[in-house]
Amino acid sequence: MKDKLLEKKQGELVKMKLRELLLPHDFFRTKPSFYTRLYEDRIEFIHLHKLTSGPFYRVHTGIRFLLDDLDYVALNGIQANGYKNEYSIHYNFRYHKDEDSILRCANQILLFVENEAIPWFNIWRYEECFIY
């Protein structure tokens, strides 16, 4: 039980550090595991999912259009689990007890956001994508 509480505390440290790292990209921590940025017609978000199988995260992205009337937030974007993914960079979203691993985890999530998520969001922001 004590280990799980420590793991939760360390996971929170990753989220707090990530909050600082995402500010230059206009993402704000709006819920415990959500970082969002608002546009006129949509909210783009990064969601961290703490996996029960160990001290690491899966990172989801998504877009929520403001006209959407769903009662829940759909994780409709790209994702990476930090140990096996389809990206050319191997992202490591695992953290441990030491401060260096917490900082590395937050920086790896930032790297995923900068290399994968932001370009994906940018594709969806251009209306030409929707012309048939």
Order of alpha helices (4+ residues) and beta strands (2+ residues): alpha-beta-beta-beta-beta-beta-alpha-alpha
